[in-house]
Amino acid sequence: MNISRRDFLKGSLASAAAVAATSVIGVSAFADDAADEAVIVPEGLTEAEVKDSVVELGAITPNEEIDCDIVVVGAGAAGTAAACYAAELGADVALLQKESIPVSQGGSGSCILLDESTPRGVENWIQLTNDLCDWRCDRRLLRAYAQNSEEAVRFMLKCAGLSEENEWTDGNITATIRKTELKDTYLDRYDYYDFGEEKVTIMNANIGPKPKNVGTYVTTILNNETEKLSNLKVYYSTPAVQLVQDGAKVVGVIGKDKDGKYIKFNAKKVILATGDYQNNDAMVNRWCPDVADFDKKQYHKTGDGHIMAIAAGAKMENLGHTKMMHDFDSGLMFEEPFLYVNMEGKRFTNEDIQFVYVSNVLKYESAFNGGKNIDANHPNGSKGWYVEIFDNDYPNYANSPVPAESLERFFPEGEAPVGVIDYLRDTYRADTLEELAEKVGVPADALKATVDRYNELCDAGHDDDYGKNPKYMNKIQTAPFWGIRKHIRVSAIVSGININENGQALNGDGEPIENLYAVGNLGGPFYGGNDYPMHQAGLSLGRCYTFGVIAAKHAFANL
């Protein structure tokens, strides 16, 4: 990125007032001639954060201009929902996508069925969610989700050409619909929430089978919608690099195509839906440093929308930001309180901990270099690795035992069964602990000593080392022995720009920035806790669909 203009400003403005509102950062990385050119970076950003993104600051002369009603930036779950819904309403929509294809991850998006919930049950859901997020959610956002999520989830299913039955399929993807009720008493390991006589009904649309996921889903939707609607245009390999402003008002976006040509999209409304910032190291170190040493599941998520929004005057959520980290793919029984050992073969925690929280313990363990799916950003190893150890008597003490043949689906040998991702399989069985240690990559003598000590504690009936509940203490003694090597990675960082219940980006005074929206993992504070809450499967993608639709509705109504 070559930037050497002294009038380096927010967006594309060049006014003295805008210059006064920015802060000067070091010149070395952004100046053609560092001796006589200073770089001014918008307030709220750092030079490193901008450099780790595709955003370009300073004046840009476009090669082409295109007029439209609404520009949506990002063809993931939120952006696809926003673009398609706005186009269905009749808006002239341009959808800019950084990649050459639509990109999303995850398998399910869920909603609240209002007709099958009690009004007080919905309010209880809001209270429970806020509780699990350390009371840092904006209740208005939770209520907006509750009131609009069913329409959004059903809209996406309709756009994919899937009919309303329990099993929906278009020959390429299958959506399995499951309904669950939150009622009576909810237990999050140690936290109880009493619904009393109220209830809330959740409908979850799970897309699959793996490796097909919501990325496949949004691709199908965009193919269907662009074939049907002439007013929806998708510009692939065209990242947005700058917002265009007239004063404080956003009036468009500048995109840069694969040939380096700048295209100015003049628009009445701009909806940013660029995903999170997990691949922007500077932003991670500043806003969510707990995940810096862990591998990332996504690529090219460099906080572009966050940076453009902040440059336009938006404010980031307060620290700390919420992370989503887990492993569903190396093997089953992901939450059983078996014996856990680190990659040195040593026990490191009380295992009575939900899998969504285990990364908080693993950040104190050593990095590991080996195993499956190594992140290229951590060539010397990454944190997040451990092994679940149990014996062949597990059906008699597991909370939710599964048959051995289900576990065998995750053995690395042989062809991967349908629904199992081949290169992530990391489950093993061995006749001796020494053989198991070799398979999972831990020192055999250390593992043997750890198991011996654990068995002693089991015989004693109390855990003097970590205080685990005795009901979960079961000796490892019956061959063959099992090990599931877990790799906890960052699925998403689900905190972002402050927004209101319409999806509008807010400035530091809590006022909407005219014409600018930020949705999906870019918008918040929908969560707020240290970790993503797991009381509702599919809440993350359901939130993305819902706020994409909410923003599209509001933008269209105010064209």
C-alpha positions in Angstrom: 0.0 0.0 0.0 1.7 3.3 -1.1 0.4 6.2 1.0 2.4 9.5 1.0 -0.2 12.3 1.2 -0.1 14.8 4.1 -3.9 15.1 3.8 -4.4 11.4 4.7 -7.9 11.3 6.0 -10.9 9.4 7.1 -12.6 7.9 4.1 -12.1 10.1 1.1 -12.5 13.5 2.8 -9.9 16.1 2.5 -11.2 18.8 4.8 -9.2 20.6 7.5 -11.8 19.5 10.1 -11.2 15.9 9.2 -7.5 16.4 9.5 -7.9 17.8 13.0 -9.9 14.8 14.0 -7.2 12.3 13.2 -4.0 11.2 15.0 -0.6 11.0 13.5 1.1 7.6 13.6 4.7 6.7 12.7 5.6 7.4 9.1 8.0 4.5 8.2 5.4 2.0 6.9 3.1 4.4 5.1 5.3 7.0 3.5 6.9 6.9 0.0 9.5 9.4 1.4 9.6 9.2 5.1 11.9 12.2 5.3 9.2 14.7 4.3 5.9 12.9 4.3 3.9 12.2 7.5 1.0 9.7 7.5 -2.2 10.5 9.4 -4.2 7.5 10.5 -7.9 8.0 11.6 -8.5 8.3 15.3 -9.2 4.9 16.9 -6.9 3.0 14.6 -3.2 2.1 14.5 -0.9 2.0 11.6 -0.3 -1.8 12.1 -4.0 -2.5 12.1 -4.5 -0.8 8.8 -1.5 -2.5 7.2 -2.8 -5.9 8.2 -6.0 -5.2 6.3 -6.9 -4.4 2.6 -8.1 -0.9 3.5 -6.5 1.9 1.7 -6.6 5.4 3.2 -5.9 8.7 1.4 -7.3 10.0 -1.8 -8.2 7.4 -4.5 -9.0 8.3 -8.1 -11.5 5.7 -9.4 -11.3 4.2 -12.8 -15.0 3.6 -13.0 -18.2 4.6 -11.2 -21.4 2.6 -10.7 -24.6 3.9 -9.2 -26.8 1.7 -7.0 -29.2 2.0 -4.1 -27.4 -0.3 -1.6 -23.9 -1.6 -1.5 -23.3 -4.7 0.7 -19.6 -5.6 1.5 -19.0 -9.2 2.2 -20.7 -12.3 0.8 -20.9 -14.4 3.9 -23.9 -15.3 6.1 -24.8 -11.7 7.0 -23.9 -10.1 3.7 -25.8 -12.7 1.6 -28.9 -12.3 3.8 -28.7 -8.5 3.5 -28.1 -8.3 -0.3 -30.7 -10.9 -1.2 -33.4 -9.4 1.1 -32.8 -5.9 -0.1 -32.9 -7.1 -3.8 -36.1 -9.0 -3.1 -37.6 -5.8 -1.8 -36.7 -4.1 -5.1 -33.5 -2.2 -4.3 -30.7 -2.0 -6.8 -27.9 -3.9 -4.9 -24.2 -4.3 -5.5 -22.5 -7.0 -3.4 -18.7 -6.8 -3.1 -16.8 -9.9 -2.2 -13.1 -10.0 -1.3 -12.8 -13.6 -2.4 -13.5 -15.2 -5.7 -16.4 -17.2 -4.1 -18.9 -16.7 -1.3 -17.3 -17.6 2.1 -18.8 -18.6 5.3 -18.2 -21.3 7.9 -20.1 -23.2 10.5 -23.0 -25.6 10.1 -26.2 -24.2 11.6 -28.2 -21.0 12.0 -31.1 -20.9 14.5 -34.0 -18.7 15.3 -36.7 -18.2 18.0 -40.2 -19.4 17.0 -42.4 -16.8 18.6 -45.7 -18.7 18.0 -44.3 -21.6 19.9 -42.8 -19.6 22.7 -44.4 -17.6 25.5 -43.8 -13.9 25.7 -42.2 -14.2 29.1 -40.2 -17.1 27.8 -38.6 -14.9 25.2 -37.8 -12.3 27.9 -36.3 -15.1 30.0 -34.2 -16.1 26.9 -32.9 -12.5 26.7 -32.1 -12.6 30.4 -30.4 -15.9 30.2 -28.3 -14.9 27.2 -27.2 -11.7 28.9 -26.4 -13.7 32.0 -24.1 -16.1 30.0 -22.5 -13.0 28.4 -21.6 -11.4 31.8 -24.4 -8.9 31.4 -22.5 -7.0 28.7 -25.0 -7.6 25.9 -27.1 -4.7 24.5 -30.6 -6.0 25.3 -32.0 -4.1 22.3 -29.9 -6.3 20.0 -31.0 -9.5 21.7 -34.7 -8.4 21.5 -34.2 -7.5 17.8 -32.9 -11.0 17.2 -35.7 -12.6 19.0 -38.3 -10.7 17.1 -36.8 -11.1 13.6 -34.8 -14.3 13.6 -37.5 -16.6 12.4 -38.2 -14.5 9.3 -34.5 -14.4 8.5 -33.8 -18.1 8.9 -36.9 -19.0 6.8 -35.9 -16.4 4.2 -32.5 -18.0 3.7 -34.0 -21.5 3.4 -36.5 -20.2 0.8 -33.7 -18.6 -1.2 -31.8 -21.9 -1.2 -34.8 -23.6 -2.8 -35.5 -25.8 0.2 -39.1 -26.8 1.1 -40.6 -26.7 4.6 -40.2 -30.3 5.8 -38.1 -31.9 8.5 -35.5 -32.9 6.0 -34.8 -30.3 3.2 -32.6 -31.0 0.3 -31.8 -29.5 -3.1 -29.6 -32.4 -4.2 -26.4 -30.5 -3.2 -27.0 -29.6 0.5 -29.3 -30.9 3.2 -30.8 -28.7 5.9 -31.9 -30.8 8.9 -34.4 -28.9 11.0 -34.5 -29.5 14.7 -36.6 -27.9 17.3 -35.6 -27.6 21.0 -37.3 -26.0 23.9 -35.6 -24.0 26.7 -37.8 -24.5 29.6 -37.8 -25.6 33.3 -34.2 -25.3 34.5 -31.3 -24.6 32.2 -27.9 -25.8 33.4 -24.6 -24.4 32.0 -22.4 -26.8 34.0 -22.6 -24.8 37.2 -25.0 -22.0 36.4 -28.8 -22.5 36.7 -31.5 -20.5 35.1 -35.2 -21.2 36.0 -37.7 -20.7 33.2 -40.6 -21.6 35.6 -43.7 -22.2 33.5 -42.4 -20.3 30.5 -40.6 -21.6 27.5 -38.8 -20.5 24.3 -38.7 -22.7 21.2 -35.6 -22.7 19.0 -35.5 -23.9 15.4 -32.1 -24.8 14.1 -31.4 -25.4 10.4 -28.2 -27.5 10.2 -26.5 -27.4 6.8 -24.5 -30.4 5.7 -23.3 -33.0 5.6 -19.7 -32.0 6.3 -17.5 -30.8 4.6 -20.5 -28.9 3.1 -21.5 -26.1 5.4 -23.0 -22.6 5.4 -20.4 -21.6 2.7 -22.1 -24.1 0.4 -25.4 -22.8 1.5 -24.7 -19.1 0.8 -23.2 -20.1 -2.6 -26.4 -21.9 -3.5 -28.5 -18.9 -2.4 -26.5 -16.3 -4.3 -26.5 -18.5 -7.5 -30.3 -18.8 -7.2 -30.9 -15.1 -6.4 -28.6 -13.6 -9.1 -30.2 -15.9 -11.7 -33.6 -14.7 -10.6 -33.0 -11.0 -9.9 -31.4 -8.6 -12.4 -31.1 -5.9 -9.7 -28.6 -8.0 -7.7 -25.0 -7.8 -8.9 -22.1 -9.6 -7.3 -18.6 -8.4 -7.7 -16.2 -11.2 -6.8 -12.5 -10.6 -6.1 -13.4 -7.0 -5.4 -12.7 -6.1 -1.8 -13.9 -2.8 -0.5 -10.8 -0.7 0.3 -12.5 2.6 1.4 -15.7 4.2 2.3 -16.8 7.3 0.5 -18.1 10.1 2.7 -19.7 13.5 2.2 -19.1 15.2 5.5 -20.1 12.6 8.2 -22.5 10.9 5.8 -21.4 7.7 4.0 -22.3 7.9 0.3 -20.5 4.9 -1.2 -17.6 2.4 -1.3 -14.5 2.1 -3.4 -13.7 -1.4 -4.5 -10.5 -2.7 -6.1 -10.9 -5.6 -8.6 -8.4 -8.3 -9.3 -6.7 -6.2 -12.0 -6.1 -3.4 -9.6 -8.9 -1.2 -11.0 -10.7 1.1 -8.6 -14.5 1.1 -8.8 -16.5 3.7 -7.0 -19.9 2.5 -6.0 -22.1 5.5 -5.4 -24.9 4.3 -3.0 -27.6 5.6 -0.7 -26.8 3.0 1.9 -23.8 0.9 2.7 -24.0 -2.4 4.7 -20.7 -3.8 5.9 -20.6 -7.5 6.5 -17.0 -8.4 6.2 -16.7 -10.9 9.1 -14.3 -10.7 12.0 -10.6 -9.7 12.4 -8.9 -13.0 13.5 -6.3 -12.8 10.8 -5.3 -9.2 11.6 -2.5 -9.7 14.1 -2.4 -6.1 15.2 -6.2 -6.1 15.9 -6.0 -9.4 17.7 -3.2 -8.2 19.9 -5.1 -5.1 20.8 -8.7 -6.3 21.1 -8.5 -10.1 21.8 -5.0 -11.0 22.8 -6.1 -14.3 24.5 -6.3 -15.9 21.0 -3.0 -14.6 19.6 -1.1 -17.9 20.0 -4.0 -20.2 18.8 -4.5 -21.3 15.3 -7.3 -19.7 13.3 -10.0 -21.6 11.4 -10.6 -18.8 8.9 -8.4 -17.0 6.3 -8.3 -13.4 5.1 -10.5 -12.1 7.9 -8.5 -9.0 8.4 -11.0 -6.6 10.0 -11.6 -4.6 6.9 -15.1 -3.6 7.8 -14.1 -2.7 11.3 -11.3 -0.4 10.0 -13.5 1.3 7.4 -16.2 1.9 9.9 -13.9 3.3 12.6 -12.4 5.5 9.9 -15.9 6.8 9.3 -16.4 7.6 12.9 -17.7 4.4 14.4 -16.7 3.1 17.8 -15.4 -0.4 18.6 -17.0 -2.5 21.4 -15.3 -2.1 24.7 -12.7 -4.7 25.7 -12.7 -7.6 26.2 -14.0 -9.1 23.0 -15.8 -12.4 22.8 -14.2 -15.4 21.1 -15.6 -18.7 19.8 -13.2 -21.6 20.2 -13.9 -25.3 20.1 -13.2 -28.6 18.2 -16.0 -30.7 16.8 -14.0 -32.5 14.2 -11.2 -34.6 15.7 -13.6 -37.0 17.4 -16.8 -37.4 19.4 -17.5 -37.0 23.1 -16.0 -33.5 23.1 -17.3 -32.5 26.5 -16.8 -35.6 28.7 -14.8 -35.0 31.9 -12.3 -37.8 31.1 -8.6 -37.4 31.9 -7.1 -34.5 30.0 -3.4 -34.4 29.3 -1.3 -31.7 27.5 1.1 -32.5 24.8 3.8 -33.2 27.4 1.6 -36.1 28.7 0.7 -34.3 31.9 -2.6 -33.5 33.5 -3.3 -29.8 33.5 -6.8 -29.1 34.7 -10.0 -30.2 36.5 -11.7 -31.7 33.5 -15.2 -30.7 34.6 -15.1 -27.8 32.2 -17.2 -27.1 29.1 -15.3 -27.4 25.8 -16.2 -23.8 25.0 -14.1 -22.6 28.0 -11.1 -24.9 27.8 -9.1 -22.5 25.7 -8.8 -20.3 28.8 -6.9 -23.0 30.5 -4.9 -24.0 27.5 -3.4 -20.6 27.0 -1.1 -21.4 30.0 0.1 -24.6 28.3 3.0 -25.0 26.0 2.7 -24.7 22.2 2.7 -27.9 20.2 4.1 -28.4 16.7 2.6 -31.4 15.0 -0.8 -33.1 14.6 -3.4 -32.1 12.1 -4.1 -28.8 10.3 -1.2 -26.7 11.4 -1.7 -22.9 11.0 1.0 -21.5 8.7 1.1 -18.4 11.0 2.5 -20.6 13.8 5.4 -22.6 12.2 6.9 -23.2 15.6 3.7 -24.6 17.1 0.5 -23.2 18.5 -1.5 -23.5 21.7 -4.8 -25.3 22.0 -3.7 -28.9 21.9 -4.6 -31.6 24.4 -5.7 -35.2 24.5 -8.7 -36.8 26.1 -7.7 -40.2 27.6 -10.2 -42.9 28.6 -10.4 -46.7 28.7 -12.7 -49.3 27.1 -15.0 -49.2 30.0 -16.1 -45.7 29.1 -19.8 -46.7 28.4 -20.2 -47.3 32.1 -19.0 -43.9 33.2 -19.5 -41.4 30.3 -22.3 -38.9 30.6 -23.4 -39.6 27.1 -21.7 -42.7 25.9 -21.5 -43.4 22.2 -20.8 -46.8 20.6 -17.2 -47.7 19.7 -18.2 -47.7 16.0 -19.2 -44.1 16.2 -15.8 -43.2 17.6 -14.0 -45.3 15.0 -15.4 -43.0 12.3 -12.8 -40.5 13.4 -9.8 -42.9 13.1 -7.3 -41.3 10.6 -7.0 -44.6 8.7 -9.2 -45.5 5.7 -11.7 -43.4 3.8 -13.5 -40.7 5.8 -17.2 -41.5 6.3 -19.8 -39.0 5.1 -20.0 -36.1 7.5 -16.5 -36.4 8.8 -13.7 -34.1 7.6 -10.8 -36.3 6.6 -7.8 -34.2 7.6 -9.2 -33.4 11.0 -9.7 -37.0 12.2 -7.6 -37.5 15.3 -9.0 -40.3 17.4 -7.0 -43.4 18.4 -7.2 -46.7 20.1 -4.3 -48.9 21.4 -3.7 -52.0 23.4 -1.2 -50.3 25.7 -0.7 -46.8 27.0 2.8 -46.7 25.4 1.3 -47.4 22.0 -1.4 -44.8 22.5 1.2 -42.2 23.6 3.0 -42.8 20.3 -0.2 -42.3 18.3 -1.3 -39.1 20.0 2.2 -37.7 20.1 3.0 -37.4 23.8 5.9 -38.9 25.8 5.0 -42.4 26.9 6.7 -42.3 30.3 4.9 -39.1 31.2 1.5 -40.4 30.1 2.1 -43.6 32.1 3.0 -41.6 35.2 0.0 -39.3 34.8 -2.4 -42.3 34.4 -0.9 -44.0 37.5 -1.4 -40.8 39.6 -4.9 -40.4 38.3 -5.8 -44.0 39.1 -4.4 -43.4 42.7 -6.7 -40.4 43.1 -9.6 -42.5 41.8 -8.9 -45.2 44.4 -8.7 -42.5 47.1 -12.1 -41.2 46.1 -11.0 -37.5 46.0 -8.9 -35.4 43.6 -6.2 -33.8 45.7 -4.5 -32.4 42.5 -7.4 -30.5 40.8 -10.5 -31.0 42.9 -12.7 -32.8 40.3 -16.0 -34.1 41.5 -15.5 -37.7 42.6 -18.4 -38.9 40.4 -16.3 -38.1 37.4 -13.2 -39.9 38.7 -12.9 -43.3 36.8 -9.8 -45.4 36.6 -8.1 -45.9 33.3 -7.3 -49.6 33.4 -9.3 -51.6 30.9 -7.6 -52.1 27.5 -7.8 -51.1 24.8 -7.2 -47.4 25.7 -8.6 -44.4 23.8 -7.2 -41.0 23.0 -8.8 -38.1 21.2 -6.3 -35.4 20.3 -8.1 -32.1 20.4 -7.1 -28.9 18.5 -8.8 -25.8 19.9 -8.8 -23.1 17.2 -10.4 -19.7 16.8 -13.7 -20.2 14.9 -14.6 -16.5 15.2 -14.2 -13.3 17.2 -17.8 -12.2 17.6 -17.3 -8.6 18.8 -17.1 -5.6 16.7 -18.5 -2.1 16.0 -21.2 -0.7 18.2 -24.6 -0.9 16.4 -28.2 -0.3 17.3 -31.2 -2.5 16.8 -31.5 -1.5 13.2 -27.9 -2.6 12.5 -26.7 1.0 12.1 -23.1 1.7 13.0 -22.8 4.1 15.9 -20.4 6.9 16.6 -18.7 7.6 19.9 -21.8 9.5 21.1 -24.0 6.5 20.3 -25.6 8.2 17.3 -26.1 6.4 14.0 -23.6 7.3 11.2 -25.8 8.3 8.4 -26.2 5.5 5.8 -23.8 3.0 7.4 -24.7 -0.4 8.7 -22.4 -3.1 10.3 -23.8 -6.6 10.6 -22.7 -10.2 11.4 -19.5 -10.6 13.3 -18.8 -7.0 12.5 -21.6 -5.6 14.7 -22.1 -5.7 18.4 -22.4 -5.8 21.4 -24.6 -8.8 20.9 -22.4 -10.9 23.2 -19.9 -9.5 25.6 -18.6 -12.4 27.7 -15.1 -13.9 27.4 -16.5 -16.8 25.5 -19.4 -17.4 23.1 -22.4 -18.9 25.0 -23.4 -22.4 24.0 -27.0 -22.5 25.3 -28.4 -22.4 21.7 -26.9 -24.2 18.8 -26.7 -22.0 15.7 -27.0 -18.7 17.5 -24.0 -17.2 15.9 -25.1 -17.7 12.3 -28.7 -17.1 13.2 -27.6 -13.7 14.5 -25.7 -13.1 11.2 -28.8 -13.9 9.0 -31.0 -11.9 11.3 -29.1 -8.6 11.3 -28.4 -8.9 7.6 -32.2 -8.9 7.1 -32.8 -6.2 9.7 -30.3 -3.9 8.1 -31.7 -4.6 4.6 -35.2 -3.8 5.7 -34.2 -0.5 7.5 -31.9 0.6 4.6 -34.6 0.0 2.0 -37.3 1.8 4.1 -35.0 4.8 4.3 -33.7 5.1 0.7 
